[in-house]
Amino acid sequence: MTGVWEERLRELSAWAAEHGVQRLELTVRTDNERAIALYRRCGFEVEGTRRAAIRLGDRLADELFMAKLAV
C-alpha cells in the first residue's frame, strides 16, 4: 500500500514534469532513515552530505542533499 507522503511526492513529481521543472531537491537528516527510504522509493538520489550541518540541542547532525530529475 502506498502511503500518503509517497503519493504526494509522486504527484509533485508529475506536476513538476508537466510544468517544465527539471530538478526537485531536498535535504534530510542522515538519521531519518524512514524519510530517506521514502525519498529513494520516489526516485531521489543522494548527491552529497553536509557534515555537522544541524544543531540538535547539544549535538550536531549530518544532512543529506537529495535530488531527482523531473524530466
C-alpha positions as CSV (number, residue, x, y, z in Angstrom):
1,M,0.0,0.0,0.0
2,T,1.3,3.4,-0.9
3,G,1.5,5.9,2.0
4,V,0.1,9.4,1.9
5,W,3.6,11.1,1.7
6,E,4.7,8.8,-1.1
7,E,1.6,9.6,-3.0
8,R,2.1,13.3,-2.5
9,L,5.7,13.1,-3.7
10,R,4.7,11.2,-6.8
11,E,2.0,13.9,-7.5
12,L,4.7,16.6,-7.0
13,S,7.0,14.8,-9.5
14,A,4.2,14.6,-12.1
15,W,3.3,18.2,-11.6
16,A,7.0,19.3,-11.9
17,A,7.4,17.3,-15.2
18,E,4.2,18.8,-16.6
19,H,5.4,22.4,-15.8
20,G,9.0,22.1,-17.0
21,V,10.7,21.8,-13.7
22,Q,13.9,19.9,-14.3
23,R,15.0,19.1,-10.7
24,L,13.5,18.5,-7.4
25,E,15.8,18.9,-4.4
26,L,15.6,18.3,-0.7
27,T,17.7,17.9,2.4
28,V,17.1,15.4,5.2
29,R,19.0,14.5,8.4
30,T,21.1,11.4,7.9
31,D,19.5,9.7,10.9
32,N,16.0,10.0,9.4
33,E,16.0,6.5,7.8
34,R,12.3,6.3,7.2
35,A,12.3,9.6,5.2
36,I,15.4,8.6,3.3
37,A,13.8,5.3,2.3
38,L,10.7,7.2,1.2
39,Y,12.7,9.6,-0.9
40,R,14.6,6.8,-2.5
41,R,11.4,4.9,-3.4
42,C,10.2,8.1,-5.1
43,G,13.4,8.4,-7.2
44,F,15.5,10.8,-5.2
45,E,19.3,10.1,-5.1
46,V,21.9,11.3,-2.6
47,E,24.1,13.9,-4.1
48,G,26.1,14.9,-1.0
49,T,26.4,15.2,2.7
50,R,26.8,18.3,4.8
51,R,28.6,17.3,7.9
52,A,27.6,18.7,11.3
53,A,25.0,20.9,9.5
54,I,22.2,20.9,12.0
55,R,22.4,21.6,15.7
56,L,20.1,19.4,17.8
57,G,20.4,20.7,21.4
58,D,24.0,19.8,22.4
59,R,24.9,17.7,19.4
60,L,25.4,18.2,15.7
61,A,23.7,16.1,12.9
62,D,24.7,15.5,9.3
63,E,22.4,16.4,6.5
64,L,22.0,14.7,3.1
65,F,21.3,16.6,-0.1
66,M,19.0,14.6,-2.4
67,A,17.6,15.3,-5.8
68,K,15.5,13.9,-8.6
69,L,15.4,14.8,-12.2
70,A,11.8,15.5,-13.0
71,V,12.0,15.1,-16.8
